[in-house]
Amino acid sequence: MASARATSEAPLGPRPNSLGEPEPDSGLLKGKRALVFAAAGSIGAAIAREFAAQGAEVFMSGRTESNVKTVAGAITAGGGQAHATTLDAVDEAAVGSYVNGVARDGRIDVVFNAIGPLTRDFGGGKRALDLTADEFMVPLTTVVRSSFVTACAAARHMTRQGSGVIMFLTGSPARPHIEGATAIGAAFAAIENLTRHLALELGPVGVRAVCLRTSAMPDTRTIKDVMQSLSATLNVTDEREAQMLASQTVMQKSPASSETARVAAFLASDHARTITGIQVMSEIR
């Protein structure tokens, strides 16, 4: 079963620009209602905070009630709109009931799913021949299943209202470039294929499907676990491992979850209304 990624809090409100000066939020998502699944983890929480900062009313869910409520509470304390619900995003019936409930009170403009299993559960770092079939299937039965379930539940309402954005998240293993990412790479590739199919089927009624493929974000739980494992295996310092990750990106700098969230907010906004059926790549060589 998938678990929510570890929470990292950040204040809601103006953030500093490259000169260290406050940069006001632009209200890209003002008036929109967004569903964020697995919203208590580092990526889900960053997405929820950014969506709220950009004016969206955010409906957050996750498996651990206290974690989801903590993130939602920080958003509302900062002046944003957020609602917290305990939910297993792999459970099709529970997701359908939850989404229907949200839709009864208004539109569903955006859906984002940040679910992800623990690296050790899917044999992260193991070569393909060393994986068990059960390990290989973990990302497929969690990430892929949940992404399909949540996207379809939201899409049924979006098609009736004639608009909406379905957002998926994958990583660089979707295009194999390193050993040890067989299972998660297969899941990411499946999600990118699903993105294209949904874009083709739902585009004529005004619904977009986009995928954000990002390189490793060192401030997330998953990548922290990977870095610790690799540092021990390669006998290098954490700092050296971080440099190695950054060297795999075009700009030689790993993205932070907050930066990924800003890209997601743009893709969810009306400014990106012509973008659908593709993977938008963040910091990948």
C-alpha positions as CSV (number, residue, x, y, z in Angstrom):
1,M,0.0,0.0,0.0
2,A,1.3,3.4,-0.8
3,S,2.3,5.9,1.8
4,A,2.2,9.7,1.9
5,R,5.6,11.4,1.6
6,A,7.0,13.1,4.6
7,T,5.7,16.6,5.3
8,S,7.9,19.7,5.1
9,E,6.2,22.9,6.1
10,A,6.7,26.3,4.5
11,P,4.8,29.5,5.0
12,L,2.1,30.6,2.7
13,G,2.6,34.1,1.2
14,P,5.1,36.2,-0.7
15,R,8.4,34.5,-1.5
16,P,11.7,36.1,-2.2
17,N,12.9,36.5,-5.8
18,S,16.5,36.1,-7.0
19,L,17.3,39.5,-5.3
20,G,15.9,38.4,-2.0
21,E,12.9,40.8,-2.4
22,P,9.3,39.6,-1.7
23,E,7.6,38.4,-4.8
24,P,3.8,38.7,-4.7
25,D,1.7,35.8,-5.8
26,S,0.0,36.3,-9.2
27,G,-3.3,34.6,-8.5
28,L,-2.9,32.2,-11.4
29,L,-5.6,29.9,-9.9
30,K,-7.9,32.4,-8.4
31,G,-11.5,31.1,-8.1
32,K,-10.5,27.5,-9.0
33,R,-11.1,24.4,-7.0
34,A,-8.3,21.8,-6.9
35,L,-8.1,18.2,-5.6
36,V,-4.7,17.2,-4.3
37,F,-4.2,13.5,-3.3
38,A,-1.4,12.4,-1.0
39,A,-1.3,16.0,0.0
40,A,0.6,15.5,3.3
41,G,3.9,14.5,1.7
42,S,6.7,16.8,0.6
43,I,5.6,17.0,-3.0
44,G,1.8,17.0,-2.3
45,A,2.2,19.6,0.4
46,A,4.3,21.8,-1.8
47,I,1.6,21.6,-4.6
48,A,-1.2,22.3,-2.1
49,R,0.6,25.3,-0.7
50,E,1.4,26.7,-4.1
51,F,-2.1,26.2,-5.5
52,A,-3.6,27.9,-2.4
53,A,-1.1,30.8,-2.7
54,Q,-2.2,31.2,-6.3
55,G,-5.8,31.6,-5.2
56,A,-7.2,28.1,-5.5
57,E,-9.5,26.5,-3.0
58,V,-7.7,23.2,-2.2
59,F,-9.2,19.9,-1.2
60,M,-6.5,17.9,0.3
61,S,-6.5,14.2,1.2
62,G,-4.1,11.6,2.5
63,R,-3.9,8.5,4.6
64,T,-2.6,10.1,7.8
65,E,-5.2,12.5,9.2
66,S,-2.8,14.5,11.4
67,N,-0.3,15.2,8.6
68,V,-3.0,16.3,6.2
69,K,-4.6,18.6,8.8
70,T,-1.2,20.1,9.7
71,V,-0.6,21.2,6.1
72,A,-4.2,22.4,5.6
73,G,-4.0,24.3,8.9
74,A,-0.8,26.1,7.8
75,I,-2.5,27.1,4.6
76,T,-5.6,28.5,6.2
77,A,-3.5,30.3,8.9
78,G,-1.7,32.0,6.0
79,G,-5.0,33.2,4.5
80,G,-5.5,30.4,2.0
81,Q,-8.5,28.0,1.5
82,A,-7.8,24.4,2.3
83,H,-9.9,21.4,3.4
84,A,-8.4,18.1,4.8
85,T,-9.8,14.6,4.5
86,T,-8.4,11.2,5.4
87,L,-8.5,9.0,2.3
88,D,-6.7,6.0,0.7
89,A,-6.2,7.1,-2.9
90,V,-5.8,3.5,-4.1
91,D,-9.4,2.7,-3.0
92,E,-11.6,3.3,-6.1
93,A,-14.9,3.3,-4.2
94,A,-13.6,5.7,-1.5
95,V,-12.1,8.0,-4.1
96,G,-15.3,8.1,-6.2
97,S,-17.4,8.9,-3.1
98,Y,-15.0,11.6,-2.0
99,V,-14.8,13.3,-5.4
100,N,-18.6,13.2,-5.9
101,G,-19.0,14.9,-2.5
102,V,-16.6,17.7,-3.5
103,A,-18.4,18.1,-6.8
104,R,-21.8,18.5,-5.2
105,D,-20.7,21.8,-3.8
106,G,-19.1,23.2,-6.9
107,R,-16.7,22.6,-9.8
108,I,-13.6,20.5,-10.0
109,D,-11.0,22.5,-12.0
110,V,-7.8,20.6,-11.2
111,V,-6.8,17.2,-9.9
112,F,-3.2,16.3,-8.9
113,N,-2.0,13.0,-7.4
114,A,1.4,12.9,-5.5
115,I,1.1,9.3,-4.2
116,G,4.3,7.3,-4.0
117,P,5.4,4.0,-2.3
118,L,8.5,3.8,-0.2
119,T,11.7,3.1,-2.2
120,R,12.5,0.0,-0.3
121,D,9.0,-1.5,-1.1
122,F,9.7,-1.5,-4.9
123,G,13.3,-2.6,-4.8
124,G,14.7,0.9,-5.6
125,G,18.4,0.5,-6.6
126,K,18.1,-3.1,-7.5
127,R,18.9,-4.3,-11.0
128,A,16.0,-5.9,-12.9
129,L,17.2,-9.5,-12.5
130,D,17.4,-9.0,-8.7
131,L,13.8,-7.8,-8.3
132,T,11.0,-10.0,-7.2
133,A,7.7,-9.9,-9.2
134,D,6.0,-8.5,-6.1
135,E,8.5,-5.6,-5.9
136,F,8.2,-4.8,-9.6
137,M,4.4,-4.6,-9.2
138,V,4.3,-2.2,-6.2
139,P,4.5,1.0,-8.2
140,L,2.0,-0.3,-10.7
141,T,-0.6,-1.3,-8.0
142,T,-0.1,2.0,-6.1
143,V,1.2,4.9,-8.3
144,V,-0.4,3.8,-11.6
145,R,-3.7,2.5,-10.0
146,S,-4.2,5.5,-7.9
147,S,-3.3,7.9,-10.7
148,F,-5.9,6.2,-12.9
149,V,-8.6,6.1,-10.2
150,T,-8.3,9.7,-9.2
151,A,-8.0,11.0,-12.7
152,C,-11.1,9.2,-13.9
153,A,-13.1,10.1,-10.8
154,A,-12.4,13.8,-11.4
155,A,-12.7,13.6,-15.2
156,R,-16.3,12.4,-15.0
157,H,-17.2,15.7,-13.5
158,M,-14.9,17.8,-15.7
159,T,-16.4,16.4,-18.9
160,R,-19.9,17.4,-17.7
161,Q,-18.7,21.0,-16.9
162,G,-16.7,21.2,-20.1
163,S,-13.3,22.1,-18.6
164,G,-10.7,20.9,-16.2
165,V,-7.0,19.9,-15.9
166,I,-5.8,16.4,-15.0
167,M,-2.2,16.6,-13.8
168,F,0.2,13.7,-13.4
169,L,3.6,13.6,-11.9
170,T,6.5,11.3,-13.0
171,G,10.3,11.4,-12.8
172,S,13.3,10.9,-15.0
173,P,13.2,7.0,-14.8
174,A,10.3,7.3,-17.2
175,R,13.0,7.5,-19.8
176,P,15.6,4.9,-18.6
177,H,19.0,6.5,-17.9
178,I,20.3,4.7,-14.8
179,E,20.3,1.2,-13.4
180,G,18.1,0.3,-10.4
181,A,14.9,2.1,-11.4
182,T,13.1,-0.7,-13.4
183,A,9.9,-0.8,-11.3
184,I,9.3,2.9,-10.8
185,G,10.4,3.6,-14.4
186,A,7.8,1.2,-15.8
187,A,5.1,2.9,-13.6
188,F,6.1,6.4,-14.8
189,A,6.1,5.3,-18.4
190,A,2.6,3.9,-18.0
191,I,1.4,7.2,-16.5
192,E,2.8,9.2,-19.4
193,N,1.1,6.9,-21.8
194,L,-2.2,7.4,-19.8
195,T,-1.7,11.2,-20.0
196,R,-1.7,11.0,-23.8
197,H,-4.7,8.8,-24.0
198,L,-6.8,11.0,-21.7
199,A,-5.8,14.1,-23.6
200,L,-7.0,12.5,-26.9
201,E,-10.2,11.3,-25.4
202,L,-11.1,14.3,-23.3
203,G,-9.7,17.2,-25.3
204,P,-12.8,17.6,-27.5
205,V,-14.9,18.4,-24.4
206,G,-12.4,20.9,-23.0
207,V,-10.5,18.8,-20.5
208,R,-6.7,18.9,-20.5
209,A,-4.3,16.2,-19.3
210,V,-0.7,17.1,-18.7
211,C,2.3,15.3,-17.0
212,L,5.1,17.0,-15.1
213,R,8.2,14.9,-15.4
214,T,10.8,16.2,-12.9
215,S,14.3,15.2,-12.0
216,A,15.2,14.2,-8.4
217,M,14.2,16.8,-5.8
218,P,16.6,16.4,-2.8
219,D,14.2,17.9,-0.4
220,T,11.6,15.1,-0.8
221,R,11.4,12.0,1.4
222,T,11.9,9.6,-1.5
223,I,15.1,11.3,-2.8
224,K,16.5,11.7,0.7
225,D,16.1,7.9,1.1
226,V,17.8,7.2,-2.2
227,M,20.7,9.6,-1.5
228,Q,21.3,8.0,1.9
229,S,21.3,4.5,0.3
230,L,23.6,5.6,-2.5
231,S,26.0,7.5,-0.2
232,A,26.5,4.3,1.8
233,T,26.8,2.1,-1.2
234,L,29.3,4.3,-3.0
235,N,31.0,5.4,0.1
236,V,30.6,9.1,-0.6
237,T,29.3,12.0,1.4
238,D,25.8,13.3,1.2
239,E,27.1,16.5,-0.3
240,R,28.9,14.6,-3.0
241,E,25.8,12.6,-3.7
242,A,23.8,15.8,-4.1
243,Q,26.4,17.1,-6.5
244,M,26.1,13.9,-8.5
245,L,22.3,14.3,-8.8
246,A,22.6,17.9,-9.8
247,S,25.2,17.0,-12.5
248,Q,22.5,14.9,-14.3
249,T,20.4,18.0,-15.0
250,V,20.7,20.4,-17.8
251,M,21.4,23.4,-15.6
252,Q,23.5,21.4,-13.1
253,K,21.1,22.2,-10.3
254,S,18.5,19.9,-8.8
255,P,14.9,21.4,-8.5
256,A,13.3,21.9,-5.2
257,S,9.7,20.7,-4.6
258,S,8.6,24.4,-4.3
259,E,10.0,25.0,-7.8
260,T,8.2,22.0,-9.2
261,A,5.0,23.3,-7.5
262,R,5.3,26.6,-9.3
263,V,5.5,24.8,-12.7
264,A,2.5,22.8,-11.7
265,A,0.5,25.9,-10.9
266,F,1.2,27.4,-14.3
267,L,0.2,24.2,-16.1
268,A,-3.0,24.1,-14.1
269,S,-3.8,27.7,-15.0
270,D,-5.7,29.2,-18.0
271,H,-2.3,30.6,-19.2
272,A,-1.5,27.0,-20.2
273,R,-4.8,26.3,-21.9
274,T,-3.2,25.1,-25.1
275,I,-0.9,22.6,-23.4
276,T,-2.2,19.0,-23.2
277,G,-1.1,15.5,-23.9
278,I,2.6,16.1,-23.2
279,Q,5.2,15.7,-20.6
280,V,6.6,19.0,-19.4
281,M,10.1,18.3,-18.3
282,S,11.7,20.0,-15.3
283,E,15.5,20.1,-15.1
284,I,16.2,16.9,-17.0
285,R,19.2,16.2,-19.3
